Amino acid sequence: MQFWCRMTEEEKLLNTFEARLRHLIYLHDELKRENNGFKKLLEEQIEKNARILEEVDKLKADYTNLKTATTISLNGSDVKETKLRLSKLVREVDKCIALLNE
């Protein structure tokens, strides 16, 4: 009789272990799915940030061009500023030409 009782206790322990192991595997699979979702979200955010940075760079260039055009189109009162801006642009072009010649 004692043997029968011990087997029952061992079977209960084994059943409990199996149930907990199945639950652990289930939780592992859930976490893997959640992790894959986070990875996809991260990739989307990285792409979005790259697009935003490109747009910022374009807007900066547009702003610089607008500022240059505004400076050039001003009347005679801001001639000194216009000359300085044009000199800066000429130096930038000269640097670009020098780089191309290397």
N, CA and C of each residue as an Amber inpcrd file, in Angstrom:
protein
   306
   0.8020000  -1.1810000   0.0000000   0.0000000   0.0000000   0.0000000
   0.8550000   1.2580000   0.0000000   1.9260000   1.2330000   0.7260000
   2.7930000   2.3870000   0.8030000   3.4000000   2.6960000  -0.5660000
   3.7190000   1.6770000  -1.3350000   4.2690000   1.8520000  -2.6700000
   3.2670000   2.5870000  -3.5610000   2.0130000   2.2240000  -3.4730000
   0.9580000   2.8590000  -4.2770000   0.8230000   4.3440000  -3.9400000
   0.9020000   4.6900000  -2.7070000   0.7870000   6.0840000  -2.2870000
   1.9650000   6.9000000  -2.7690000   3.1720000   6.3310000  -2.7200000
   4.3500000   7.0580000  -3.1590000   4.2980000   7.3050000  -4.6650000
   3.8490000   6.3520000  -5.4240000   3.7260000   6.5210000  -6.8700000
   2.7250000   7.6320000  -7.1860000   1.6830000   7.6790000  -6.4510000
   0.6920000   8.7130000  -6.6780000   1.2880000  10.0840000  -6.4010000
   2.0590000  10.1990000  -5.3400000   2.7100000  11.4670000  -5.0420000
   3.7210000  11.8200000  -6.1310000   4.4680000  10.8350000  -6.5960000
   5.4440000  11.0820000  -7.6590000   4.7360000  11.4740000  -8.9550000
   3.6130000  10.8190000  -9.2170000   2.8480000  11.1690000 -10.4120000
   2.3030000  12.5930000 -10.3020000   1.8500000  12.9720000  -9.1250000
   1.3560000  14.3310000  -8.9340000   2.4720000  15.3440000  -9.1740000
   3.6520000  15.0440000  -8.6300000   4.7920000  15.9400000  -8.8340000
   5.1620000  16.0200000 -10.3160000   5.1470000  14.8810000 -10.9760000
   5.4740000  14.8470000 -12.4050000   4.4370000  15.6200000 -13.2090000
   3.1710000  15.4530000 -12.8810000   2.1160000  16.1830000 -13.5780000
   2.2420000  17.6960000 -13.3460000   2.5590000  18.0710000 -12.1190000
   2.7510000  19.4870000 -11.8090000   3.9340000  20.0450000 -12.5950000
   5.0100000  19.2740000 -12.6460000   6.1870000  19.7010000 -13.3950000
   5.8600000  19.8590000 -14.8780000   5.1590000  18.8890000 -15.4430000
   4.7790000  18.9580000 -16.8620000   3.9030000  20.1780000 -17.1360000
   2.9530000  20.4420000 -16.2670000   2.0660000  21.5950000 -16.4500000
   2.8620000  22.9000000 -16.3820000   3.7580000  22.9900000 -15.4400000
   4.5690000  24.2100000 -15.3250000   5.5070000  24.3630000 -16.5160000
   6.0430000  23.2470000 -16.9910000   6.9270000  23.2980000 -18.1640000
   6.1490000  23.7380000 -19.4010000   4.9450000  23.2060000 -19.5910000
   4.1080000  23.6290000 -20.7290000   3.7910000  25.1210000 -20.6320000
   3.4950000  25.5960000 -19.4280000   3.1930000  27.0090000 -19.2310000
   4.4350000  27.8720000 -19.5220000   5.5800000  27.3990000 -19.1000000
   6.8250000  28.1200000 -19.3620000   7.1140000  28.1890000 -20.8650000
   6.9000000  27.1090000 -21.5700000   7.0880000  27.1030000 -23.0330000
   6.1080000  28.0580000 -23.6920000   4.8740000  28.0690000 -23.2200000
   3.8720000  28.9950000 -23.7490000   4.3160000  30.4440000 -23.5350000
   4.7710000  30.7590000 -22.3250000   5.2350000  32.1180000 -22.0350000
   6.4410000  32.4850000 -22.8940000   7.3110000  31.5360000 -23.1100000
   8.4850000  31.7700000 -23.9640000   8.0490000  32.1170000 -25.3770000
   7.1070000  31.3630000 -25.9150000   6.6090000  31.6390000 -27.2650000
   5.9390000  33.0110000 -27.3380000   5.1770000  33.3640000 -26.3060000
   4.5330000  34.6860000 -26.2690000   5.5810000  35.7990000 -26.2640000
   6.6210000  35.6340000 -25.4740000   7.6730000  36.6490000 -25.4110000
   8.4260000  36.7510000 -26.7430000   8.6140000  35.6230000 -27.4160000
   9.2630000  35.6620000 -28.7320000   8.4140000  36.4470000 -29.7230000
   7.1000000  36.2210000 -29.7120000   6.2090000  36.9700000 -30.6090000
   6.2410000  38.4620000 -30.2720000   6.2040000  38.7710000 -29.0010000
   6.2330000  40.1720000 -28.5780000   7.5630000  40.8260000 -28.9860000
   8.6490000  40.0980000 -28.8140000   9.9650000  40.6100000 -29.1810000
  10.0460000  40.8790000 -30.6850000   9.4920000  39.9770000 -31.4870000
   9.4850000  40.1820000 -32.9380000   8.6870000  41.4300000 -33.3060000
   7.5970000  41.6480000 -32.6070000   6.8050000  42.8620000 -32.8360000
   7.5940000  44.1130000 -32.5010000   8.3290000  44.0630000 -31.3930000
   9.1550000  45.2110000 -31.0060000  10.2790000  45.4530000 -32.0170000
  10.8620000  44.3750000 -32.5320000  11.9150000  44.5300000 -33.5370000
  11.3650000  45.2050000 -34.7890000  10.1820000  44.7910000 -35.2050000
   9.5650000  45.3930000 -36.3890000   9.2710000  46.8740000 -36.1330000
   8.7450000  47.1830000 -34.9610000   8.4560000  48.5690000 -34.6000000
   9.7310000  49.4040000 -34.5800000  10.8090000  48.8460000 -34.0510000
  12.0850000  49.5540000 -34.0020000  12.5930000  49.8400000 -35.4100000
  12.5070000  48.8690000 -36.3060000  12.9410000  49.0790000 -37.6930000
  12.1210000  50.1830000 -38.3510000  10.8150000  50.1930000 -38.1050000
   9.9610000  51.2420000 -38.6730000  10.3580000  52.6130000 -38.1440000
  10.6490000  52.6920000 -36.8430000  11.0430000  53.9690000 -36.2520000
  12.3930000  54.4400000 -36.7850000  13.3130000  53.5050000 -37.0090000
  14.6240000  53.8660000 -37.5620000  14.4520000  54.4260000 -38.9690000
  13.6110000  53.7750000 -39.7780000  13.3520000  54.2820000 -41.1260000
  12.6840000  55.6580000 -41.0800000  11.7300000  55.8200000 -40.1600000
  11.0410000  57.1040000 -40.0300000  12.0250000  58.1980000 -39.6330000
  12.9130000  57.8960000 -38.6810000  13.9170000  58.8730000 -38.2600000
  14.8500000  59.2370000 -39.4060000  15.2270000  58.2640000 -40.2210000
  16.1060000  58.5380000 -41.3580000  15.4110000  59.4780000 -42.3410000
  14.1200000  59.2310000 -42.6060000  13.3690000  60.1040000 -43.5120000
  13.2720000  61.5190000 -42.9380000  13.0440000  61.6220000 -41.6420000
  12.9370000  62.9330000 -41.0060000  14.2750000  63.6740000 -41.0840000
  15.3760000  62.9610000 -40.8470000  16.6880000  63.6040000 -40.9370000
  16.9720000  64.0920000 -42.3520000  16.5790000  63.3050000 -43.3460000
  16.7410000  63.7460000 -44.7390000  15.9230000  65.0140000 -44.9950000
  14.7090000  65.0330000 -44.4650000  13.8560000  66.2090000 -44.6510000
  14.4470000  67.4270000 -43.9460000  15.0070000  67.2210000 -42.7530000
  15.6390000  68.3250000 -42.0290000  16.8100000  68.8810000 -42.8330000
  17.6380000  67.9920000 -43.3940000  18.7620000  68.4450000 -44.2070000
  18.2880000  69.2360000 -45.4160000  17.2260000  68.7520000 -46.0560000
  16.6730000  69.4610000 -47.2160000  16.1430000  70.8320000 -46.7970000
  15.4430000  70.8780000 -45.6790000  14.9140000  72.1520000 -45.2070000
  16.0230000  73.1280000 -44.8350000  17.1000000  72.6160000 -44.2550000
  18.2370000  73.4840000 -43.9380000  18.8220000  74.0780000 -45.2170000
  18.9680000  73.2400000 -46.2510000  19.4930000  73.7280000 -47.5220000
  18.5420000  74.7540000 -48.1280000  17.2470000  74.4740000 -48.0630000
  16.2610000  75.4310000 -48.5820000  16.3260000  76.7500000 -47.8170000
  16.4910000  76.6690000 -46.5140000  16.5720000  77.8730000 -45.6890000
  17.8130000  78.6970000 -46.0720000  18.9260000  78.0040000 -46.2420000
  20.1520000  78.7000000 -46.6360000  19.9710000  79.3740000 -47.9840000
  19.3590000  78.6630000 -48.9320000  19.1220000  79.2430000 -50.2580000
  18.1790000  80.4420000 -50.1750000  17.1520000  80.3220000 -49.3560000
  16.2070000  81.4270000 -49.1960000  16.8890000  82.6320000 -48.5540000
  17.7180000  82.3490000 -47.5660000  18.4430000  83.4310000 -46.9060000
  19.3680000  84.1350000 -47.8960000  20.0280000  83.3570000 -48.7340000
  20.9080000  83.9360000 -49.7500000  20.1110000  84.7740000 -50.7330000
  19.0040000  84.2370000 -51.2030000  18.1770000  84.9700000 -52.1620000
  17.6380000  86.2520000 -51.5450000  17.2420000  86.1800000 -50.2820000
  16.7320000  87.3700000 -49.5990000  17.8330000  88.4110000 -49.4570000
  19.0220000  87.9610000 -49.1040000  20.1420000  88.8810000 -48.9370000
  20.4870000  89.5570000 -50.2550000  20.4640000  88.8090000 -51.3360000
  20.7990000  89.3570000 -52.6530000  19.7280000  90.3400000 -53.1120000
  18.4760000  90.0600000 -52.8020000  17.3840000  90.8940000 -53.3070000
  17.1390000  92.1500000 -52.4730000  17.8580000  92.3070000 -51.3850000
  17.6450000  93.4840000 -50.5440000  18.0850000  94.7560000 -51.2590000
  17.5780000  95.8570000 -50.8150000  17.9470000  97.1420000 -51.4210000
  19.3350000  97.5680000 -50.9500000  19.7770000  98.7160000 -51.3320000
  21.1330000  99.1810000 -51.0970000  21.5280000  99.3400000 -49.6480000
  20.5960000  99.3340000 -48.7210000  20.9330000  99.5470000 -47.3150000
  21.7280000  98.3850000 -46.7210000  21.5810000  97.1800000 -47.2740000
  22.2890000  96.0120000 -46.7470000  23.3450000  95.5050000 -47.7270000
  23.9730000  96.3950000 -48.4250000  24.9620000  96.0140000 -49.4330000
  26.1500000  95.3110000 -48.7840000  26.5790000  95.7960000 -47.6280000
  27.7350000  95.1960000 -46.9530000  27.4600000  93.7310000 -46.6140000
  26.2910000  93.4590000 -46.0640000  25.9230000  92.0750000 -45.7190000
  25.8460000  91.2120000 -46.9720000  25.3180000  91.7760000 -48.0340000
  25.2090000  91.0420000 -49.2970000  26.5890000  90.7030000 -49.8300000
  27.5130000  91.6460000 -49.7590000  28.8770000  91.4030000 -50.2390000
  29.5480000  90.3060000 -49.4120000  29.3560000  90.3540000 -48.1020000
  29.9400000  89.3250000 -47.2470000  29.3820000  87.9440000 -47.5730000
  28.0890000  87.8860000 -47.7800000  27.4400000  86.6090000 -48.1020000
  27.9330000  86.0720000 -49.4400000  28.0370000  86.9420000 -50.4210000
  28.5310000  86.5170000 -51.7350000  29.9890000  86.0700000 -51.6450000
  30.7890000  86.7610000 -50.8540000  32.1870000  86.3580000 -50.6720000
  32.2620000  84.9640000 -50.0500000  31.4080000  84.7220000 -49.0840000
  31.3720000  83.4010000 -48.4410000  30.9900000  82.3270000 -49.4600000
  30.0120000  82.6200000 -50.2880000  29.5930000  81.6530000 -51.3090000
  30.7150000  81.3800000 -52.2970000  31.4390000  82.4330000 -52.6950000
  32.5560000  82.2610000 -53.6280000  33.6350000  81.3920000 -52.9910000
  33.9360000  81.6040000 -51.7050000  34.9240000  80.7660000 -51.0210000
  34.4730000  79.3090000 -50.9770000  33.1860000  79.0800000 -50.7240000
  32.6710000  77.7110000 -50.7040000  32.8020000  77.0510000 -52.0670000
  32.5080000  77.8060000 -53.1200000  32.6480000  77.2670000 -54.4800000
  34.1120000  76.9720000 -54.7680000  35.0080000  77.8650000 -54.3460000
  36.4440000  77.6400000 -54.5540000  36.9100000  76.3830000 -53.8330000
  36.4130000  76.1480000 -52.6190000  36.7690000  74.9400000 -51.8790000
  36.2840000  73.6930000 -52.6230000  35.0830000  73.7660000 -53.1620000
  34.5310000  72.6250000 -53.9070000  35.3650000  72.3440000 -55.1490000
  35.7530000  73.3940000 -55.8370000  36.5770000  73.2270000 -57.0400000
  37.9330000  72.6240000 -56.6620000  38.5130000  73.0970000 -55.5570000
  39.7910000  72.5600000 -55.1010000  39.6650000  71.0750000 -54.7760000
  38.5590000  70.6880000 -54.1430000  38.3360000  69.2720000 -53.8140000
  38.1790000  68.4350000 -55.0750000  37.5260000  68.9770000 -56.0690000
  37.3490000  68.2450000 -57.3230000  38.6730000  68.0650000 -58.0570000
  39.5640000  69.0140000 -57.9170000  40.8510000  68.9450000 -58.5960000
  41.8240000  67.9810000 -57.9280000  41.5590000  67.5970000 -56.6890000
  42.4780000  66.6800000 -55.9780000  42.3840000  65.2760000 -56.5020000
